[in-house]
Every structure is written in C-alpha cells, then in structure tokens.
Amino acid sequence: MAKIKLDLHDIYNKGQSIDAELNRVINEAVAKGVSLVEIIPGKGSGQLKKRVLRFLEQKQVRKLYHRLEKDSKNWGRLFVHFKKE
C-alpha cells in the first residue's frame, strides 16, 4: 500500500507553510493514487492538530479524501484515507 508521511514538527509555527504542505501532500496523494497519508502534527498543545483538522474539513479538501482516522495509540498522528480509483 502506497503511503505518504508528512511530519509537521519542523514548520509548526509557520502558518502559511503548514497550509502549503498540507495542500501539497493531499494533491500529491490524489495525483499519485496513494491510499493513505499519515500526518504528524505532534502532541504539543494540540493547536497544530486542530489546525490540521480544520484544514482537512474545508469543503474543497474534504471531497478529495474518503475518511479521516485519528490514531488511537498516538494522538499526535492522523491518517487520511483516499478512495482507490
């Protein structure tokens, strides 16, 4: 199964970079037919994870993926599942 991993630790305080990276990874997954994107906002205060979730819930982004899963064992990690074409 193809998977893309995005670790946001390095850019957690750069607002526009976060959105740009999320956009890039979502578009790359769609373009390459990848079925899973793992996003690691880290544990911190939870603000970055909230921001990532808000980004993923935007209507134009939401229609691109199938399902969002929060890792039950590691709450600093999210999985975005894409439909197989």
PyMOL Python script that loads the backbone (N, CA, C, O; Angstrom):
from pymol import cmd

cmd.read_pdbstr("""\
ATOM      1  N   MET A   1       0.850  -1.192   0.000  1.00  0.00           N
ATOM      2  CA  MET A   1       0.000   0.000   0.000  1.00  0.00           C
ATOM      3  C   MET A   1       0.888   1.245   0.000  1.00  0.00           C
ATOM      4  O   MET A   1       1.779   1.387   0.837  1.00  0.00           O
ATOM      5  N   ALA A   2       0.635   2.124  -0.932  1.00  0.00           N
ATOM      6  CA  ALA A   2       1.406   3.363  -1.010  1.00  0.00           C
ATOM      7  C   ALA A   2       0.953   4.324   0.088  1.00  0.00           C
ATOM      8  O   ALA A   2      -0.235   4.441   0.392  1.00  0.00           O
ATOM      9  N   LYS A   3       1.937   5.004   0.671  1.00  0.00           N
ATOM     10  CA  LYS A   3       1.634   5.906   1.768  1.00  0.00           C
ATOM     11  C   LYS A   3       2.571   7.110   1.697  1.00  0.00           C
ATOM     12  O   LYS A   3       3.737   6.977   1.327  1.00  0.00           O
ATOM     13  N   ILE A   4       2.056   8.277   2.053  1.00  0.00           N
ATOM     14  CA  ILE A   4       2.872   9.484   2.147  1.00  0.00           C
ATOM     15  C   ILE A   4       2.847   9.921   3.604  1.00  0.00           C
ATOM     16  O   ILE A   4       1.800   9.888   4.251  1.00  0.00           O
ATOM     17  N   LYS A   5       4.003  10.332   4.118  1.00  0.00           N
ATOM     18  CA  LYS A   5       4.096  10.765   5.506  1.00  0.00           C
ATOM     19  C   LYS A   5       4.490  12.241   5.542  1.00  0.00           C
ATOM     20  O   LYS A   5       5.429  12.661   4.865  1.00  0.00           O
ATOM     21  N   LEU A   6       3.765  13.016   6.336  1.00  0.00           N
ATOM     22  CA  LEU A   6       4.076  14.438   6.496  1.00  0.00           C
ATOM     23  C   LEU A   6       4.261  14.729   7.976  1.00  0.00           C
ATOM     24  O   LEU A   6       3.319  14.636   8.763  1.00  0.00           O
ATOM     25  N   ASP A   7       5.486  15.081   8.345  1.00  0.00           N
ATOM     26  CA  ASP A   7       5.797  15.428   9.735  1.00  0.00           C
ATOM     27  C   ASP A   7       5.864  16.950   9.833  1.00  0.00           C
ATOM     28  O   ASP A   7       6.702  17.582   9.190  1.00  0.00           O
ATOM     29  N   LEU A   8       4.984  17.529  10.633  1.00  0.00           N
ATOM     30  CA  LEU A   8       4.893  18.989  10.731  1.00  0.00           C
ATOM     31  C   LEU A   8       5.742  19.576  11.855  1.00  0.00           C
ATOM     32  O   LEU A   8       5.653  20.774  12.121  1.00  0.00           O
ATOM     33  N   HIS A   9       6.547  18.780  12.510  1.00  0.00           N
ATOM     34  CA  HIS A   9       7.356  19.286  13.624  1.00  0.00           C
ATOM     35  C   HIS A   9       8.236  20.475  13.233  1.00  0.00           C
ATOM     36  O   HIS A   9       8.393  21.417  14.009  1.00  0.00           O
ATOM     37  N   ASP A  10       8.806  20.428  12.036  1.00  0.00           N
ATOM     38  CA  ASP A  10       9.752  21.468  11.631  1.00  0.00           C
ATOM     39  C   ASP A  10       9.087  22.796  11.277  1.00  0.00           C
ATOM     40  O   ASP A  10       9.745  23.836  11.316  1.00  0.00           O
ATOM     41  N   ILE A  11       7.802  22.786  10.933  1.00  0.00           N
ATOM     42  CA  ILE A  11       7.158  24.017  10.479  1.00  0.00           C
ATOM     43  C   ILE A  11       5.948  24.398  11.333  1.00  0.00           C
ATOM     44  O   ILE A  11       5.085  25.159  10.897  1.00  0.00           O
ATOM     45  N   TYR A  12       5.896  23.859  12.555  1.00  0.00           N
ATOM     46  CA  TYR A  12       4.696  24.031  13.385  1.00  0.00           C
ATOM     47  C   TYR A  12       4.306  25.484  13.622  1.00  0.00           C
ATOM     48  O   TYR A  12       3.132  25.767  13.861  1.00  0.00           O
ATOM     49  N   ASN A  13       5.258  26.409  13.563  1.00  0.00           N
ATOM     50  CA  ASN A  13       4.919  27.807  13.859  1.00  0.00           C
ATOM     51  C   ASN A  13       4.888  28.692  12.621  1.00  0.00           C
ATOM     52  O   ASN A  13       4.895  29.917  12.733  1.00  0.00           O
ATOM     53  N   LYS A  14       4.853  28.079  11.444  1.00  0.00           N
ATOM     54  CA  LYS A  14       4.824  28.852  10.200  1.00  0.00           C
ATOM     55  C   LYS A  14       3.486  28.609   9.513  1.00  0.00           C
ATOM     56  O   LYS A  14       3.340  27.679   8.720  1.00  0.00           O
ATOM     57  N   GLY A  15       2.528  29.445   9.825  1.00  0.00           N
ATOM     58  CA  GLY A  15       1.153  29.264   9.360  1.00  0.00           C
ATOM     59  C   GLY A  15       0.975  28.930   7.897  1.00  0.00           C
ATOM     60  O   GLY A  15       0.367  27.914   7.562  1.00  0.00           O
ATOM     61  N   GLN A  16       1.500  29.775   7.017  1.00  0.00           N
ATOM     62  CA  GLN A  16       1.283  29.547   5.582  1.00  0.00           C
ATOM     63  C   GLN A  16       2.009  28.301   5.099  1.00  0.00           C
ATOM     64  O   GLN A  16       1.532  27.618   4.192  1.00  0.00           O
ATOM     65  N   SER A  17       3.150  27.999   5.690  1.00  0.00           N
ATOM     66  CA  SER A  17       3.884  26.794   5.306  1.00  0.00           C
ATOM     67  C   SER A  17       3.083  25.544   5.623  1.00  0.00           C
ATOM     68  O   SER A  17       3.096  24.578   4.860  1.00  0.00           O
ATOM     69  N   ILE A  18       2.380  25.566   6.757  1.00  0.00           N
ATOM     70  CA  ILE A  18       1.570  24.412   7.153  1.00  0.00           C
ATOM     71  C   ILE A  18       0.493  24.151   6.104  1.00  0.00           C
ATOM     72  O   ILE A  18       0.356  23.028   5.619  1.00  0.00           O
ATOM     73  N   ASP A  19      -0.266  25.178   5.755  1.00  0.00           N
ATOM     74  CA  ASP A  19      -1.321  25.016   4.749  1.00  0.00           C
ATOM     75  C   ASP A  19      -0.737  24.588   3.407  1.00  0.00           C
ATOM     76  O   ASP A  19      -1.307  23.739   2.722  1.00  0.00           O
ATOM     77  N   ALA A  20       0.388  25.170   3.034  1.00  0.00           N
ATOM     78  CA  ALA A  20       1.019  24.828   1.750  1.00  0.00           C
ATOM     79  C   ALA A  20       1.446  23.358   1.744  1.00  0.00           C
ATOM     80  O   ALA A  20       1.230  22.654   0.757  1.00  0.00           O
ATOM     81  N   GLU A  21       2.046  22.898   2.835  1.00  0.00           N
ATOM     82  CA  GLU A  21       2.482  21.499   2.921  1.00  0.00           C
ATOM     83  C   GLU A  21       1.287  20.549   2.906  1.00  0.00           C
ATOM     84  O   GLU A  21       1.322  19.514   2.240  1.00  0.00           O
ATOM     85  N   LEU A  22       0.233  20.899   3.638  1.00  0.00           N
ATOM     86  CA  LEU A  22      -0.966  20.056   3.651  1.00  0.00           C
ATOM     87  C   LEU A  22      -1.563  19.975   2.252  1.00  0.00           C
ATOM     88  O   LEU A  22      -1.925  18.895   1.785  1.00  0.00           O
ATOM     89  N   ASN A  23      -1.662  21.116   1.591  1.00  0.00           N
ATOM     90  CA  ASN A  23      -2.169  21.145   0.211  1.00  0.00           C
ATOM     91  C   ASN A  23      -1.319  20.272  -0.697  1.00  0.00           C
ATOM     92  O   ASN A  23      -1.839  19.481  -1.483  1.00  0.00           O
ATOM     93  N   ARG A  24      -0.002  20.425  -0.580  1.00  0.00           N
ATOM     94  CA  ARG A  24       0.929  19.684  -1.430  1.00  0.00           C
ATOM     95  C   ARG A  24       0.743  18.181  -1.240  1.00  0.00           C
ATOM     96  O   ARG A  24       0.667  17.430  -2.213  1.00  0.00           O
ATOM     97  N   VAL A  25       0.671  17.750   0.013  1.00  0.00           N
ATOM     98  CA  VAL A  25       0.582  16.324   0.307  1.00  0.00           C
ATOM     99  C   VAL A  25      -0.759  15.736  -0.146  1.00  0.00           C
ATOM    100  O   VAL A  25      -0.801  14.630  -0.684  1.00  0.00           O
ATOM    101  N   ILE A  26      -1.837  16.464   0.068  1.00  0.00           N
ATOM    102  CA  ILE A  26      -3.165  15.992  -0.358  1.00  0.00           C
ATOM    103  C   ILE A  26      -3.204  15.886  -1.888  1.00  0.00           C
ATOM    104  O   ILE A  26      -3.676  14.891  -2.439  1.00  0.00           O
ATOM    105  N   ASN A  27      -2.704  16.921  -2.558  1.00  0.00           N
ATOM    106  CA  ASN A  27      -2.697  16.909  -4.034  1.00  0.00           C
ATOM    107  C   ASN A  27      -1.785  15.814  -4.587  1.00  0.00           C
ATOM    108  O   ASN A  27      -2.105  15.176  -5.590  1.00  0.00           O
ATOM    109  N   GLU A  28      -0.653  15.605  -3.924  1.00  0.00           N
ATOM    110  CA  GLU A  28       0.268  14.542  -4.361  1.00  0.00           C
ATOM    111  C   GLU A  28      -0.399  13.171  -4.210  1.00  0.00           C
ATOM    112  O   GLU A  28      -0.270  12.316  -5.086  1.00  0.00           O
ATOM    113  N   ALA A  29      -1.108  12.965  -3.104  1.00  0.00           N
ATOM    114  CA  ALA A  29      -1.789  11.691  -2.874  1.00  0.00           C
ATOM    115  C   ALA A  29      -2.838  11.448  -3.955  1.00  0.00           C
ATOM    116  O   ALA A  29      -2.952  10.343  -4.484  1.00  0.00           O
ATOM    117  N   VAL A  30      -3.600  12.488  -4.277  1.00  0.00           N
ATOM    118  CA  VAL A  30      -4.632  12.358  -5.312  1.00  0.00           C
ATOM    119  C   VAL A  30      -3.978  12.067  -6.665  1.00  0.00           C
ATOM    120  O   VAL A  30      -4.410  11.168  -7.388  1.00  0.00           O
ATOM    121  N   ALA A  31      -2.940  12.827  -7.002  1.00  0.00           N
ATOM    122  CA  ALA A  31      -2.280  12.685  -8.305  1.00  0.00           C
ATOM    123  C   ALA A  31      -1.643  11.304  -8.476  1.00  0.00           C
ATOM    124  O   ALA A  31      -1.685  10.727  -9.563  1.00  0.00           O
ATOM    125  N   LYS A  32      -1.053  10.776  -7.398  1.00  0.00           N
ATOM    126  CA  LYS A  32      -0.338   9.504  -7.489  1.00  0.00           C
ATOM    127  C   LYS A  32      -1.207   8.303  -7.142  1.00  0.00           C
ATOM    128  O   LYS A  32      -0.755   7.161  -7.232  1.00  0.00           O
ATOM    129  N   GLY A  33      -2.454   8.555  -6.747  1.00  0.00           N
ATOM    130  CA  GLY A  33      -3.330   7.442  -6.380  1.00  0.00           C
ATOM    131  C   GLY A  33      -2.925   6.763  -5.087  1.00  0.00           C
ATOM    132  O   GLY A  33      -3.152   5.566  -4.909  1.00  0.00           O
ATOM    133  N   VAL A  34      -2.325   7.526  -4.184  1.00  0.00           N
ATOM    134  CA  VAL A  34      -1.899   6.989  -2.892  1.00  0.00           C
ATOM    135  C   VAL A  34      -3.138   6.797  -2.014  1.00  0.00           C
ATOM    136  O   VAL A  34      -4.041   7.633  -2.015  1.00  0.00           O
ATOM    137  N   SER A  35      -3.176   5.698  -1.270  1.00  0.00           N
ATOM    138  CA  SER A  35      -4.383   5.417  -0.488  1.00  0.00           C
ATOM    139  C   SER A  35      -4.333   5.942   0.937  1.00  0.00           C
ATOM    140  O   SER A  35      -5.364   6.010   1.606  1.00  0.00           O
ATOM    141  N   LEU A  36      -3.139   6.317   1.416  1.00  0.00           N
ATOM    142  CA  LEU A  36      -3.033   6.756   2.806  1.00  0.00           C
ATOM    143  C   LEU A  36      -2.000   7.862   2.960  1.00  0.00           C
ATOM    144  O   LEU A  36      -0.888   7.771   2.440  1.00  0.00           O
ATOM    145  N   VAL A  37      -2.388   8.907   3.683  1.00  0.00           N
ATOM    146  CA  VAL A  37      -1.449   9.960   4.070  1.00  0.00           C
ATOM    147  C   VAL A  37      -1.414   9.986   5.590  1.00  0.00           C
ATOM    148  O   VAL A  37      -2.448  10.083   6.251  1.00  0.00           O
ATOM    149  N   GLU A  38      -0.212   9.899   6.128  1.00  0.00           N
ATOM    150  CA  GLU A  38      -0.023   9.985   7.579  1.00  0.00           C
ATOM    151  C   GLU A  38       0.476  11.397   7.880  1.00  0.00           C
ATOM    152  O   GLU A  38       1.506  11.822   7.357  1.00  0.00           O
ATOM    153  N   ILE A  39      -0.252  12.112   8.718  1.00  0.00           N
ATOM    154  CA  ILE A  39       0.131  13.476   9.086  1.00  0.00           C
ATOM    155  C   ILE A  39       0.490  13.475  10.564  1.00  0.00           C
ATOM    156  O   ILE A  39      -0.273  12.994  11.402  1.00  0.00           O
ATOM    157  N   ILE A  40       1.660  14.017  10.872  1.00  0.00           N
ATOM    158  CA  ILE A  40       2.124  14.041  12.255  1.00  0.00           C
ATOM    159  C   ILE A  40       2.221  15.491  12.734  1.00  0.00           C
ATOM    160  O   ILE A  40       3.239  16.153  12.528  1.00  0.00           O
ATOM    161  N   PRO A  41       1.150  15.979  13.378  1.00  0.00           N
ATOM    162  CA  PRO A  41       1.234  17.323  13.937  1.00  0.00           C
ATOM    163  C   PRO A  41       1.981  17.326  15.277  1.00  0.00           C
ATOM    164  O   PRO A  41       2.352  18.387  15.778  1.00  0.00           O
ATOM    165  N   GLY A  42       2.195  16.159  15.844  1.00  0.00           N
ATOM    166  CA  GLY A  42       2.866  16.072  17.133  1.00  0.00           C
ATOM    167  C   GLY A  42       1.874  16.281  18.268  1.00  0.00           C
ATOM    168  O   GLY A  42       0.703  16.580  18.036  1.00  0.00           O
ATOM    169  N   LYS A  43       2.347  16.122  19.483  1.00  0.00           N
ATOM    170  CA  LYS A  43       1.445  16.162  20.627  1.00  0.00           C
ATOM    171  C   LYS A  43       1.274  17.557  21.195  1.00  0.00           C
ATOM    172  O   LYS A  43       0.141  17.982  21.422  1.00  0.00           O
ATOM    173  N   GLY A  44       2.346  18.280  21.430  1.00  0.00           N
ATOM    174  CA  GLY A  44       2.301  19.668  21.890  1.00  0.00           C
ATOM    175  C   GLY A  44       1.034  20.089  22.610  1.00  0.00           C
ATOM    176  O   GLY A  44       0.491  19.347  23.428  1.00  0.00           O
ATOM    177  N   SER A  45       0.567  21.299  22.293  1.00  0.00           N
ATOM    178  CA  SER A  45      -0.623  21.850  22.950  1.00  0.00           C
ATOM    179  C   SER A  45      -1.909  21.398  22.282  1.00  0.00           C
ATOM    180  O   SER A  45      -2.996  21.611  22.819  1.00  0.00           O
ATOM    181  N   GLY A  46      -1.797  20.779  21.119  1.00  0.00           N
ATOM    182  CA  GLY A  46      -2.988  20.360  20.390  1.00  0.00           C
ATOM    183  C   GLY A  46      -3.458  21.386  19.377  1.00  0.00           C
ATOM    184  O   GLY A  46      -4.370  21.109  18.597  1.00  0.00           O
ATOM    185  N   GLN A  47      -2.848  22.577  19.371  1.00  0.00           N
ATOM    186  CA  GLN A  47      -3.265  23.627  18.449  1.00  0.00           C
ATOM    187  C   GLN A  47      -2.966  23.256  16.997  1.00  0.00           C
ATOM    188  O   GLN A  47      -3.779  23.509  16.108  1.00  0.00           O
ATOM    189  N   LEU A  48      -1.819  22.665  16.764  1.00  0.00           N
ATOM    190  CA  LEU A  48      -1.451  22.290  15.391  1.00  0.00           C
ATOM    191  C   LEU A  48      -2.390  21.202  14.864  1.00  0.00           C
ATOM    192  O   LEU A  48      -2.800  21.235  13.704  1.00  0.00           O
ATOM    193  N   LYS A  49      -2.723  20.246  15.720  1.00  0.00           N
ATOM    194  CA  LYS A  49      -3.643  19.186  15.298  1.00  0.00           C
ATOM    195  C   LYS A  49      -5.007  19.789  14.960  1.00  0.00           C
ATOM    196  O   LYS A  49      -5.631  19.396  13.974  1.00  0.00           O
ATOM    197  N   LYS A  50      -5.469  20.738  15.771  1.00  0.00           N
ATOM    198  CA  LYS A  50      -6.752  21.401  15.485  1.00  0.00           C
ATOM    199  C   LYS A  50      -6.691  22.120  14.146  1.00  0.00           C
ATOM    200  O   LYS A  50      -7.642  22.087  13.365  1.00  0.00           O
ATOM    201  N   ARG A  51      -5.566  22.767  13.893  1.00  0.00           N
ATOM    202  CA  ARG A  51      -5.405  23.476  12.627  1.00  0.00           C
ATOM    203  C   ARG A  51      -5.448  22.506  11.446  1.00  0.00           C
ATOM    204  O   ARG A  51      -6.085  22.784  10.430  1.00  0.00           O
ATOM    205  N   VAL A  52      -4.770  21.376  11.585  1.00  0.00           N
ATOM    206  CA  VAL A  52      -4.762  20.353  10.532  1.00  0.00           C
ATOM    207  C   VAL A  52      -6.184  19.837  10.295  1.00  0.00           C
ATOM    208  O   VAL A  52      -6.614  19.685   9.152  1.00  0.00           O
ATOM    209  N   LEU A  53      -6.908  19.570  11.386  1.00  0.00           N
ATOM    210  CA  LEU A  53      -8.284  19.073  11.251  1.00  0.00           C
ATOM    211  C   LEU A  53      -9.173  20.112  10.568  1.00  0.00           C
ATOM    212  O   LEU A  53      -9.999  19.768   9.722  1.00  0.00           O
ATOM    213  N   ARG A  54      -9.003  21.385  10.937  1.00  0.00           N
ATOM    214  CA  ARG A  54      -9.786  22.452  10.280  1.00  0.00           C
ATOM    215  C   ARG A  54      -9.478  22.498   8.790  1.00  0.00           C
ATOM    216  O   ARG A  54     -10.380  22.652   7.966  1.00  0.00           O
ATOM    217  N   PHE A  55      -8.204  22.364   8.451  1.00  0.00           N
ATOM    218  CA  PHE A  55      -7.801  22.351   7.040  1.00  0.00           C
ATOM    219  C   PHE A  55      -8.479  21.192   6.312  1.00  0.00           C
ATOM    220  O   PHE A  55      -9.035  21.368   5.228  1.00  0.00           O
ATOM    221  N   LEU A  56      -8.426  20.017   6.916  1.00  0.00           N
ATOM    222  CA  LEU A  56      -8.978  18.820   6.275  1.00  0.00           C
ATOM    223  C   LEU A  56     -10.499  18.864   6.159  1.00  0.00           C
ATOM    224  O   LEU A  56     -11.077  18.176   5.319  1.00  0.00           O
ATOM    225  N   GLU A  57     -11.145  19.667   6.996  1.00  0.00           N
ATOM    226  CA  GLU A  57     -12.606  19.742   6.961  1.00  0.00           C
ATOM    227  C   GLU A  57     -13.141  20.802   5.993  1.00  0.00           C
ATOM    228  O   GLU A  57     -14.354  20.930   5.830  1.00  0.00           O
ATOM    229  N   GLN A  58     -12.254  21.558   5.354  1.00  0.00           N
ATOM    230  CA  GLN A  58     -12.702  22.511   4.344  1.00  0.00           C
ATOM    231  C   GLN A  58     -13.368  21.732   3.207  1.00  0.00           C
ATOM    232  O   GLN A  58     -12.916  20.651   2.827  1.00  0.00           O
ATOM    233  N   LYS A  59     -14.450  22.303   2.674  1.00  0.00           N
ATOM    234  CA  LYS A  59     -15.247  21.575   1.685  1.00  0.00           C
ATOM    235  C   LYS A  59     -14.421  21.112   0.476  1.00  0.00           C
ATOM    236  O   LYS A  59     -14.558  19.974   0.029  1.00  0.00           O
ATOM    237  N   GLN A  60     -13.566  21.996  -0.047  1.00  0.00           N
ATOM    238  CA  GLN A  60     -12.804  21.635  -1.254  1.00  0.00           C
ATOM    239  C   GLN A  60     -11.756  20.562  -0.954  1.00  0.00           C
ATOM    240  O   GLN A  60     -11.363  19.823  -1.857  1.00  0.00           O
ATOM    241  N   VAL A  61     -11.302  20.462   0.287  1.00  0.00           N
ATOM    242  CA  VAL A  61     -10.335  19.432   0.664  1.00  0.00           C
ATOM    243  C   VAL A  61     -11.072  18.147   1.015  1.00  0.00           C
ATOM    244  O   VAL A  61     -10.650  17.059   0.624  1.00  0.00           O
ATOM    245  N   ARG A  62     -12.155  18.269   1.742  1.00  0.00           N
ATOM    246  CA  ARG A  62     -12.929  17.113   2.222  1.00  0.00           C
ATOM    247  C   ARG A  62     -13.381  16.199   1.079  1.00  0.00           C
ATOM    248  O   ARG A  62     -13.426  14.979   1.230  1.00  0.00           O
ATOM    249  N   LYS A  63     -13.709  16.794  -0.048  1.00  0.00           N
ATOM    250  CA  LYS A  63     -14.200  15.969  -1.164  1.00  0.00           C
ATOM    251  C   LYS A  63     -13.088  15.130  -1.807  1.00  0.00           C
ATOM    252  O   LYS A  63     -13.376  14.234  -2.600  1.00  0.00           O
ATOM    253  N   LEU A  64     -11.842  15.408  -1.477  1.00  0.00           N
ATOM    254  CA  LEU A  64     -10.721  14.692  -2.088  1.00  0.00           C
ATOM    255  C   LEU A  64     -10.396  13.372  -1.398  1.00  0.00           C
ATOM    256  O   LEU A  64      -9.806  12.479  -2.006  1.00  0.00           O
ATOM    257  N   TYR A  65     -10.780  13.248  -0.130  1.00  0.00           N
ATOM    258  CA  TYR A  65     -10.434  12.018   0.580  1.00  0.00           C
ATOM    259  C   TYR A  65     -11.677  11.308   1.090  1.00  0.00           C
ATOM    260  O   TYR A  65     -12.772  11.869   1.130  1.00  0.00           O
ATOM    261  N   HIS A  66     -11.472  10.060   1.477  1.00  0.00           N
ATOM    262  CA  HIS A  66     -12.566   9.178   1.855  1.00  0.00           C
ATOM    263  C   HIS A  66     -12.867   9.229   3.358  1.00  0.00           C
ATOM    264  O   HIS A  66     -14.024   9.327   3.768  1.00  0.00           O
ATOM    265  N   ARG A  67     -11.800   9.161   4.175  1.00  0.00           N
ATOM    266  CA  ARG A  67     -12.008   9.019   5.617  1.00  0.00           C
ATOM    267  C   ARG A  67     -10.807   9.557   6.378  1.00  0.00           C
ATOM    268  O   ARG A  67      -9.666   9.461   5.926  1.00  0.00           O
ATOM    269  N   LEU A  68     -11.089  10.122   7.538  1.00  0.00           N
ATOM    270  CA  LEU A  68     -10.049  10.650   8.420  1.00  0.00           C
ATOM    271  C   LEU A  68     -10.031   9.795   9.673  1.00  0.00           C
ATOM    272  O   LEU A  68     -11.074   9.532  10.272  1.00  0.00           O
ATOM    273  N   GLU A  69      -8.838   9.363  10.067  1.00  0.00           N
ATOM    274  CA  GLU A  69      -8.713   8.498  11.241  1.00  0.00           C
ATOM    275  C   GLU A  69      -7.701   9.099  12.202  1.00  0.00           C
ATOM    276  O   GLU A  69      -6.593   9.463  11.808  1.00  0.00           O
ATOM    277  N   LYS A  70      -8.092   9.200  13.463  1.00  0.00           N
ATOM    278  CA  LYS A  70      -7.168   9.645  14.496  1.00  0.00           C
ATOM    279  C   LYS A  70      -6.541   8.396  15.090  1.00  0.00           C
ATOM    280  O   LYS A  70      -7.246   7.453  15.451  1.00  0.00           O
ATOM    281  N   ASP A  71      -5.235   8.385  15.192  1.00  0.00           N
ATOM    282  CA  ASP A  71      -4.524   7.220  15.725  1.00  0.00           C
ATOM    283  C   ASP A  71      -4.895   7.028  17.196  1.00  0.00           C
ATOM    284  O   ASP A  71      -4.675   7.921  18.015  1.00  0.00           O
ATOM    285  N   SER A  72      -5.453   5.876  17.527  1.00  0.00           N
ATOM    286  CA  SER A  72      -5.905   5.633  18.902  1.00  0.00           C
ATOM    287  C   SER A  72      -4.734   5.422  19.864  1.00  0.00           C
ATOM    288  O   SER A  72      -4.882   5.613  21.071  1.00  0.00           O
ATOM    289  N   LYS A  73      -3.587   5.035  19.341  1.00  0.00           N
ATOM    290  CA  LYS A  73      -2.428   4.787  20.199  1.00  0.00           C
ATOM    291  C   LYS A  73      -1.500   5.992  20.302  1.00  0.00           C
ATOM    292  O   LYS A  73      -0.714   6.093  21.244  1.00  0.00           O
ATOM    293  N   ASN A  74      -1.589   6.898  19.345  1.00  0.00           N
ATOM    294  CA  ASN A  74      -0.699   8.058  19.323  1.00  0.00           C
ATOM    295  C   ASN A  74      -1.517   9.265  18.875  1.00  0.00           C
ATOM    296  O   ASN A  74      -1.731   9.452  17.677  1.00  0.00           O
ATOM    297  N   TRP A  75      -1.976  10.085  19.816  1.00  0.00           N
ATOM    298  CA  TRP A  75      -2.875  11.175  19.434  1.00  0.00           C
ATOM    299  C   TRP A  75      -2.169  12.309  18.710  1.00  0.00           C
ATOM    300  O   TRP A  75      -2.813  13.290  18.338  1.00  0.00           O
ATOM    301  N   GLY A  76      -0.856  12.199  18.499  1.00  0.00           N
ATOM    302  CA  GLY A  76      -0.128  13.185  17.714  1.00  0.00           C
ATOM    303  C   GLY A  76      -0.037  12.788  16.247  1.00  0.00           C
ATOM    304  O   GLY A  76       0.820  13.280  15.513  1.00  0.00           O
ATOM    305  N   ARG A  77      -0.931  11.890  15.823  1.00  0.00           N
ATOM    306  CA  ARG A  77      -0.853  11.378  14.453  1.00  0.00           C
ATOM    307  C   ARG A  77      -2.253  11.202  13.870  1.00  0.00           C
ATOM    308  O   ARG A  77      -3.175  10.760  14.556  1.00  0.00           O
ATOM    309  N   LEU A  78      -2.395  11.556  12.589  1.00  0.00           N
ATOM    310  CA  LEU A  78      -3.664  11.421  11.870  1.00  0.00           C
ATOM    311  C   LEU A  78      -3.418  10.630  10.592  1.00  0.00           C
ATOM    312  O   LEU A  78      -2.338  10.690  10.004  1.00  0.00           O
ATOM    313  N   PHE A  79      -4.440   9.888  10.176  1.00  0.00           N
ATOM    314  CA  PHE A  79      -4.374   9.171   8.907  1.00  0.00           C
ATOM    315  C   PHE A  79      -5.498   9.670   8.008  1.00  0.00           C
ATOM    316  O   PHE A  79      -6.654   9.732   8.426  1.00  0.00           O
ATOM    317  N   VAL A  80      -5.158  10.022   6.782  1.00  0.00           N
ATOM    318  CA  VAL A  80      -6.161  10.435   5.804  1.00  0.00           C
ATOM    319  C   VAL A  80      -6.224   9.336   4.749  1.00  0.00           C
ATOM    320  O   VAL A  80      -5.247   9.069   4.049  1.00  0.00           O
ATOM    321  N   HIS A  81      -7.386   8.707   4.649  1.00  0.00           N
ATOM    322  CA  HIS A  81      -7.573   7.596   3.709  1.00  0.00           C
ATOM    323  C   HIS A  81      -8.230   8.109   2.425  1.00  0.00           C
ATOM    324  O   HIS A  81      -9.189   8.881   2.457  1.00  0.00           O
ATOM    325  N   PHE A  82      -7.689   7.659   1.309  1.00  0.00           N
ATOM    326  CA  PHE A  82      -8.221   8.045   0.000  1.00  0.00           C
ATOM    327  C   PHE A  82      -8.892   6.846  -0.651  1.00  0.00           C
ATOM    328  O   PHE A  82      -8.488   5.703  -0.439  1.00  0.00           O
ATOM    329  N   LYS A  83      -9.915   7.116  -1.442  1.00  0.00           N
ATOM    330  CA  LYS A  83     -10.589   6.049  -2.187  1.00  0.00           C
ATOM    331  C   LYS A  83      -9.655   5.547  -3.269  1.00  0.00           C
ATOM    332  O   LYS A  83      -8.902   6.310  -3.875  1.00  0.00           O
ATOM    333  N   LYS A  84      -9.720   4.278  -3.491  1.00  0.00           N
ATOM    334  CA  LYS A  84      -8.976   3.707  -4.621  1.00  0.00           C
ATOM    335  C   LYS A  84      -9.753   4.007  -5.886  1.00  0.00           C
ATOM    336  O   LYS A  84     -10.954   3.749  -5.958  1.00  0.00           O
ATOM    337  N   GLU A  85      -9.082   4.545  -6.871  1.00  0.00           N
ATOM    338  CA  GLU A  85      -9.751   4.879  -8.140  1.00  0.00           C
ATOM    339  C   GLU A  85      -9.919   3.633  -8.973  1.00  0.00           C
ATOM    340  O   GLU A  85     -10.460   3.697 -10.078  1.00  0.00           O
TER     341      GLU A  85
END
""", "prot")
cmd.dss("prot")
cmd.show_as("cartoon", "prot")
cmd.util.cbc("prot")
cmd.orient("prot")
